[in-house]
Amino acid sequence: MNDQPEQSPAPDGSRDHIKSFGWSVFLIFALIVIDQTVKIWVETYMEYHQQIDLLPVFALFRTHNTGVAFSMLSDLGPGALTLMSLAISAFVLWLLWRTPRDHGVARLGYMMIIAGAIGNLIDRATLGYVVDYFLFHTENWSFAVFNLADSFITIGAALAVLQEVLIWRASTRPQP
């Protein structure tokens, strides 16, 4: 008796796999377009450090980030961060290609990670910084300002982990 869940075969370049991958690339492109459209709007219509309160705890706040999350690694400069983003995007694209179609949660997560990484990569390559604009805050506290691409990366990573939890749970269930 095999205790492992049945896995889909590795991608073989079949027409179905290529078609599925094509739809994945289309979704990645659509998410990048949405991210870049919002960033262009923010750069065009908001002054630097302008805050537009939308809710008591949520505002649009235009700022620039020369690093990665929470401005970490900002000393590396846009060139090194661009190379790092390209390497991460290529690796996650490879993971997407290798992930079976029935692991849809992970595939969606990988698509979101790639879209977010490329969205921020475009900013770094064209502007030298990443445009950030979402701000959660209270009177005495605020979270780091972030953008839609950052949200894609975070949600995508959570979805990839969720897929692994689902696989693990399926493997621990007693077989009938």
Sine and cosine of phi, psi and omega as CSV:
sin_phi,cos_phi,sin_psi,cos_psi,sin_omega,cos_omega
0.00,0.00,0.73,-0.69,-0.01,-1.00
-1.00,-0.08,0.84,-0.54,-0.01,-1.00
-1.00,0.06,-0.15,0.99,-0.02,-1.00
-1.00,0.07,0.63,-0.78,0.07,-1.00
-0.91,0.41,0.48,-0.88,0.01,-1.00
-0.94,0.35,0.78,-0.63,0.00,-1.00
-0.98,-0.20,0.53,-0.85,0.11,-0.99
-0.94,0.34,0.49,-0.87,0.04,-1.00
-0.89,0.46,0.43,-0.90,0.04,-1.00
-0.88,0.48,0.48,-0.88,0.02,-1.00
-0.82,0.57,0.70,-0.72,-0.06,-1.00
-0.87,-0.49,0.17,0.99,-0.02,-1.00
0.98,0.18,0.21,0.98,0.01,-1.00
-0.89,0.45,0.30,-0.95,-0.01,-1.00
-0.84,0.54,-0.67,0.74,0.01,-1.00
-0.90,0.44,-0.67,0.74,0.00,-1.00
-0.91,0.42,-0.69,0.72,-0.01,-1.00
-0.91,0.41,-0.65,0.76,0.03,-1.00
-0.89,0.45,-0.70,0.71,0.03,-1.00
-0.88,0.48,-0.68,0.73,0.02,-1.00
-0.90,0.43,-0.61,0.79,0.05,-1.00
-0.87,0.49,-0.67,0.74,0.06,-1.00
-0.90,0.43,-0.59,0.81,0.04,-1.00
-0.88,0.47,-0.72,0.70,0.01,-1.00
-0.89,0.45,-0.63,0.78,0.05,-1.00
-0.87,0.49,-0.71,0.70,0.01,-1.00
-0.90,0.43,-0.67,0.75,0.06,-1.00
-0.84,0.54,-0.74,0.67,0.01,-1.00
-0.86,0.50,-0.69,0.73,0.00,-1.00
-0.88,0.47,-0.67,0.74,0.02,-1.00
-0.91,0.42,-0.63,0.78,0.05,-1.00
-0.89,0.45,-0.68,0.73,0.02,-1.00
-0.87,0.49,-0.69,0.72,0.03,-1.00
-0.88,0.48,-0.74,0.67,0.00,-1.00
-0.85,0.53,-0.76,0.65,-0.05,-1.00
-0.92,0.39,-0.57,0.82,0.04,-1.00
-0.89,0.46,-0.71,0.71,0.02,-1.00
-0.90,0.43,-0.68,0.73,0.00,-1.00
-0.90,0.44,-0.64,0.77,0.05,-1.00
-0.89,0.45,-0.67,0.75,0.03,-1.00
-0.87,0.49,-0.74,0.67,-0.01,-1.00
-0.87,0.50,-0.73,0.68,-0.01,-1.00
-0.91,0.43,-0.53,0.84,-0.06,-1.00
-0.99,0.15,-0.66,0.75,-0.18,-0.98
-0.95,-0.32,-0.07,1.00,0.03,-1.00
-0.87,-0.49,0.64,-0.77,0.10,-0.99
-0.97,0.25,0.42,-0.91,0.06,-1.00
-0.87,0.50,0.77,-0.64,-0.05,-1.00
0.92,0.39,0.28,0.96,0.11,-0.99
-0.96,0.27,0.66,-0.75,0.03,-1.00
-0.89,-0.46,0.78,-0.63,0.07,-1.00
-0.88,-0.47,0.96,-0.29,-0.01,-1.00
-0.96,0.28,0.82,-0.57,0.03,-1.00
-0.97,-0.24,-0.56,0.83,0.06,-1.00
-0.64,-0.77,0.23,-0.97,0.02,-1.00
-0.85,0.52,-0.40,0.91,-0.04,-1.00
-0.87,-0.49,0.14,0.99,-0.06,-1.00
-0.64,-0.77,0.72,-0.69,-0.01,-1.00
-0.58,-0.81,0.34,-0.94,0.26,-0.97
-1.00,-0.01,0.73,-0.68,-0.03,-1.00
-0.58,-0.81,0.95,-0.32,-0.07,-1.00
-0.98,0.20,0.82,-0.57,0.11,-0.99
-0.51,-0.86,0.12,-0.99,-0.01,-1.00
-0.85,-0.53,0.66,-0.75,-0.02,-1.00
-0.88,-0.48,0.87,-0.50,-0.01,-1.00
-1.00,-0.07,0.02,1.00,0.02,-1.00
-0.89,-0.47,-0.49,-0.87,0.11,-0.99
-0.97,-0.25,-0.44,-0.90,-0.05,-1.00
-0.75,0.66,0.72,-0.69,0.01,-1.00
0.85,0.53,0.48,0.88,0.01,-1.00
0.89,0.45,0.28,0.96,0.05,-1.00
-0.90,0.44,0.49,-0.87,0.05,-1.00
0.90,0.43,0.33,0.94,-0.02,-1.00
-0.91,0.41,-0.36,0.93,0.03,-1.00
-0.94,0.34,-0.31,0.95,-0.01,-1.00
-0.93,0.36,-0.47,0.88,-0.02,-1.00
1.00,0.04,0.32,-0.95,-0.09,-1.00
-0.90,0.45,-0.52,0.86,-0.02,-1.00
-0.90,0.44,-0.76,0.65,0.00,-1.00
-0.91,0.41,-0.65,0.76,0.01,-1.00
-0.93,0.38,-0.55,0.83,0.07,-1.00
-0.90,0.44,-0.72,0.70,0.03,-1.00
-0.89,0.46,-0.67,0.75,0.02,-1.00
-0.89,0.46,-0.69,0.73,0.03,-1.00
-0.89,0.46,-0.66,0.75,0.04,-1.00
-0.89,0.45,-0.69,0.72,-0.01,-1.00
-0.90,0.44,-0.70,0.71,0.01,-1.00
-0.90,0.43,-0.69,0.72,0.01,-1.00
-0.88,0.48,-0.68,0.73,0.01,-1.00
-0.90,0.44,-0.67,0.74,0.01,-1.00
-0.90,0.44,-0.71,0.70,-0.02,-1.00
-0.94,0.35,-0.55,0.84,0.10,-1.00
-0.89,0.46,-0.66,0.75,0.08,-1.00
-0.88,0.47,-0.69,0.73,0.06,-1.00
-0.86,0.51,-0.68,0.73,0.02,-1.00
-0.86,0.50,-0.71,0.70,0.01,-1.00
-0.87,0.49,-0.63,0.77,-0.09,-1.00
-0.99,0.12,-0.28,0.96,-0.08,-1.00
-0.98,0.19,0.78,-0.63,0.01,-1.00
-0.86,0.52,0.51,-0.86,-0.03,-1.00
-0.88,0.48,-0.47,0.88,-0.02,-1.00
-0.98,0.20,0.02,1.00,0.12,-0.99
-0.98,-0.20,0.85,0.52,-0.12,-0.99
-0.88,0.47,-0.54,0.84,-0.01,-1.00
-0.91,0.42,-0.73,0.69,0.03,-1.00
-0.91,0.42,-0.67,0.74,-0.02,-1.00
-0.87,0.50,-0.70,0.72,0.05,-1.00
-0.89,0.46,-0.66,0.75,0.04,-1.00
-0.87,0.50,-0.71,0.70,0.01,-1.00
-0.89,0.46,-0.65,0.76,0.03,-1.00
-0.87,0.49,-0.67,0.74,-0.01,-1.00
-0.92,0.39,-0.66,0.75,0.03,-1.00
-0.88,0.48,-0.72,0.69,0.00,-1.00
-0.88,0.47,-0.72,0.69,-0.01,-1.00
-0.87,0.49,-0.69,0.72,0.00,-1.00
-0.91,0.41,-0.69,0.73,0.01,-1.00
-0.89,0.45,-0.68,0.73,-0.01,-1.00
-0.94,0.33,-0.61,0.79,0.05,-1.00
-0.85,0.53,-0.71,0.70,0.04,-1.00
-0.96,0.30,-0.52,0.85,0.05,-1.00
-0.89,0.46,-0.67,0.74,0.03,-1.00
-0.86,0.52,-0.69,0.73,0.04,-1.00
-0.87,0.49,-0.76,0.65,-0.04,-1.00
-0.87,0.49,-0.67,0.74,-0.05,-1.00
-0.95,0.32,-0.56,0.83,-0.08,-1.00
-0.99,-0.13,-0.49,0.87,-0.09,-1.00
-0.91,-0.41,-0.38,0.93,-0.08,-1.00
1.00,0.05,0.02,1.00,0.03,-1.00
-0.42,-0.91,0.20,-0.98,0.05,-1.00
-0.97,-0.26,0.71,-0.71,0.03,-1.00
-0.99,0.16,0.86,-0.51,0.07,-1.00
-0.91,-0.42,0.48,-0.88,-0.11,-0.99
-0.39,-0.92,-0.18,0.98,0.04,-1.00
-1.00,-0.03,0.76,-0.65,0.00,-1.00
-0.71,-0.70,0.89,-0.46,0.18,-0.98
-0.99,-0.15,0.73,-0.68,-0.11,-0.99
-0.40,-0.92,0.32,-0.95,0.23,-0.97
-0.80,-0.60,-0.13,-0.99,0.01,-1.00
-0.90,0.43,-0.54,0.84,-0.09,-1.00
-0.92,-0.39,0.05,1.00,-0.12,-0.99
-0.47,-0.88,0.51,-0.86,0.15,-0.99
-0.54,-0.84,0.55,-0.83,0.08,-1.00
-1.00,0.07,0.34,-0.94,0.04,-1.00
-0.84,0.54,0.63,-0.77,0.04,-1.00
-0.95,0.32,0.68,-0.74,-0.05,-1.00
-0.60,-0.80,-0.02,-1.00,-0.04,-1.00
-0.73,-0.68,-0.03,-1.00,-0.02,-1.00
-0.90,0.44,-0.63,0.77,0.02,-1.00
-0.88,0.48,-0.65,0.76,0.06,-1.00
-0.88,0.48,-0.63,0.78,0.04,-1.00
-0.90,0.44,-0.67,0.74,0.04,-1.00
-0.85,0.53,-0.71,0.71,-0.02,-1.00
-0.89,0.46,-0.71,0.70,-0.04,-1.00
-0.91,0.42,-0.75,0.66,0.01,-1.00
-0.91,0.42,-0.65,0.76,0.02,-1.00
-0.87,0.49,-0.69,0.72,0.03,-1.00
-0.89,0.45,-0.66,0.75,0.03,-1.00
-0.89,0.45,-0.63,0.78,0.03,-1.00
-0.92,0.40,-0.63,0.78,0.04,-1.00
-0.89,0.45,-0.67,0.75,0.05,-1.00
-0.92,0.40,-0.66,0.75,0.03,-1.00
-0.85,0.53,-0.66,0.75,0.03,-1.00
-0.86,0.50,-0.68,0.74,0.02,-1.00
-0.89,0.45,-0.62,0.78,0.05,-1.00
-0.90,0.43,-0.67,0.74,0.03,-1.00
-0.89,0.46,-0.66,0.75,0.04,-1.00
-0.90,0.43,-0.70,0.71,0.01,-1.00
-0.88,0.47,-0.71,0.70,0.01,-1.00
-0.88,0.48,-0.66,0.75,0.01,-1.00
-0.90,0.43,-0.56,0.83,-0.03,-1.00
-0.97,0.24,-0.34,0.94,-0.02,-1.00
-1.00,-0.08,-0.12,0.99,0.03,-1.00
-0.95,0.32,0.65,-0.76,0.06,-1.00
-0.90,0.43,0.66,-0.75,0.01,-1.00
-0.99,0.12,0.70,-0.72,-0.01,-1.00
-0.93,0.36,0.00,0.00,0.00,0.00
